[in-house]
């Protein structure tokens, strides 16, 4: 039997500016944000793109707000609504952590609706432009989760099982790295390739929803369920429940986009 790996004990605080600690988790999100801006500007600079750098800057600003507000509100509603009912101020206890991708997605959708109305762009024009950039932030966020030693997986006897400081004495799946690979690197590569040529309107967004939902649902099988929720019905996690509508809507959107393939993104 192989010796399990041990979590490398990375200090979650990268450095301090005076008394202010700067966490790796926040740095990862900033890296994702600026990488997305760089790639979005590259796309906008192409002749006939229909985008300019000011629009990219505005869109990413609104999307960033959507991620922060939606992610926090979604986490509280989906995963800790009981604490919110006891104390509504828990919503603002960001020092205790807690962000939900699905809540962040809703926040970004609202931001894209507002931006589209402001710039007179259709929703799927905006969504198809944004979708290939999203996995960058997702991947960076999961690396931040790993550095924090949180959101680890279920116990495993596989050679790469890792003992986390807060996960007890048993080796566990490093599920954060699985998600960083699938939801970050793999999803980005597929969407960037797919969106490199004109595609039917809505197909890029549909492919993002479908693949993210599938990847997240697969990783949930080896990710430790949230302790306050466990497995709903004894066999499905909240992450899988929230991903199922994404899979269904992604398939519907792909089918719809093929039927309207004269309209290119």
N, C-alpha and C positions, 0 to 999 in steps of 0.2 A: 504494500500500500504506500502511495507516494505521500511525502510530507506536504501538508497544506501550505499555501502561501499566506503571508501575513500582510495586512494593510500597511502601507509604507509610512503611516503617521505623518501626513503632510499637514503643516500648520495652515488652518483655513485663512489666517490673516497673512496676506502677502507682505505688507509693510504698513507703516503708520505715517500719517502726515500730522505731526504734532500729537495730540491725543486721539485723533481720528483714525480708527483701524480701516484699512482697505482690504476687503476680503477677495480671495480668489474667485468666489462665486460671482461677485459683481464684475470682476475683470473679465471673466469668461463671457458674460452677456455683452460687455462693451466690445470685446473682440468680435463676437458674432454680429453685432450691430454695424461696426465699421467695415467688416468683410462684406456684409450684405449691401452696404452703401456703395462700396467699390464696384461690386459686380453689377448692381443696378445701374450705376452711372455708365458702365461699359455698354450695357444694353441700350441705355437712353442715347448714347452718343452715336449709335448706328444710324445711317441715313434712313429716313422714313419710319423711324421707330414710333413717332407720335408722342415722345416723351422728351423732357429736358431736365437738366440737373436740379433746377429749382423745384420742379414737381416731385422728383425723387426725394429731395430733402424734406419737403412737406409731408409726403406720404409716409416716409419712414418715421418721422416725428409722431404723427398721429398713430401709426401702428405700434410704436414703442409705448405710448400712453395706453393704448388698448391692451397690450400684453401685460403691463404692470397692474392696471386697474382690474381688468377682466381676470387675470391670473389669480390675483389675491381674493377678489370677490367669489370667483368660482371655487377656489380652494375651501373657503369658509362655508359656502353653501353645500358643496358636494361632499366634503369630507369632515367638517366640524360644525355642522349646523346646530348641534346640541350646545356647543360652547357659545355660539353666537346668540342663541335664545337665552342662555343664562346671563350673558354679558355682551350686548351689542358692540361695546368698545373693543371686543376681541378682533373685530375686523381690522383695527388699526395696529394690532400687536405684531407688526412686521418683524420686530426683533426676535420673535419666536419662529420665524420662517414660515414657509407654506405658500406654494404657487401651484396652480392647476393649469396644465396645458389646455384642456378643453375650455376652461374659463377664459384663458388668454385668447383662444381661437375666436370665441364669441366677441371678445373685446376688439380683436383685429377686424372681424367682419363689420362691426359697427363703425370702426374707423374708416374702412374702405368705402362703406356706404356714404359716409359724410364727405370723404375726399372726392368720390365720384360725382356726388351732387354738386360740390363746389367747383369742380373742374369740367363738369358736363361730360365725363367719361362714363361708359356703362360699367356696371358692377363687375362683370366678368373680364372686361378690359383691364381693370385694376387688379382683380384677383389672379388672373393668369400671369400678370407681370410680377406680382409679389410671390406667388407660390414657390418658384425655384429658389428663392432666397431664404425661405423660412427654415429649411433643414439646417442651415448654418447655425442659427441661434439655438435650435433644438440640440444639436450635437454639442455645442459649447456649454449649454446648460447642464447636460448630463455629465460632462467632464467635471463641471463644478460640483454636482451631486457626489461624484466619486471622491473628489478632493475633500469634501466635507464628511465623507464616510457615512453617508445617509442613503436611504432608498436601496439598500442592498437586497439580494435575492434570497430564495429559500435555501435550506441546507442541501449540500451536494457532496458526493465523493469523487467528483471529477478532478483531474489533476490540477486544473486552474481554480479550484475552489479556494476562497480567500476568507480568512478570519478577520472580521471587522471589530473594532473596539467596542461598539455598541450592539453587536450582533451575537454576543455570547461566545462560547468556546468552540462552536462548530464551524467548519468551513462553509461558505455560502457562495452562490452564484454572484459574480460581480455584474449584476444586471444593469448597473448604470453604464458600463462599457458596452454591453450588448445594445442598449438603446442608443448610445452615442454612435455606434457603428451603423445600425439599421436606420434609425430615425434621422441621423445626421449624415454620415458619409454616403451610405448606399442610396438613400432617398434623394440627396442632393445630386449625385451623379446621374441618376435616372432622369430626374426632372430637368436638369441643365441640358442633358443631351436631347430630351424630348422637346424642350422649348427652343432649341437652337434653330428650328425651322418653323415656318408658319403652320399652325395647327388649328383645327376647328375651335371656335370660341367656346370656352368652358371646359375643354378637354384637359388642359394643364391643371386646372383647379380640381377637376374630377379625379385625375390620376393621383394628385397629392392626397386627397381625402381617402381614396381607396387604399393606397399603399401605407399611409400612416396608420390608418385603422387596423390593417392587417399586421403590420410590424409591431404596433403597440400591443395588440391582442396576443400575439405569439410570445412576446417577452413577459407578459403578465403571468404566463404559466410557470415561470421560474422566478418571478419577482415576489418578494414577501408582501402579502396583502396588508393594507393599512390596519393596524391593530384595533382601532376603534370601530372598524367595519367588518373585517374578516372577509370571508367569501360569502357573497349574497346567495342565499339558497343553498349554500354548501358547495357550490361548484363554479361560481363566476365572480370576478372582482369588479369593483366600481370602474376601474380603468377599462375593462372589457365592455361593460354596460354602456359607458360613454363613447366607446369607439365603434360600437355596432351601428349607430345612426350614420357615422362618417362613412363606413363601408357601403351601406345601402345607398346613401345619397351620392357617393362617389360613382357607383355603378350607374345609377340613374342619370347622373350628369354626363358621364361618358357616352352612354347610349344617346341621350338627347343631342350632344354636341356632334356626333357622327351624322345624325339626321339633318343637322343644320351646318354641314361642313363647308358650305359656300362662304360662311362668315369666318374669316381667319383671325387668329390672335397674333 
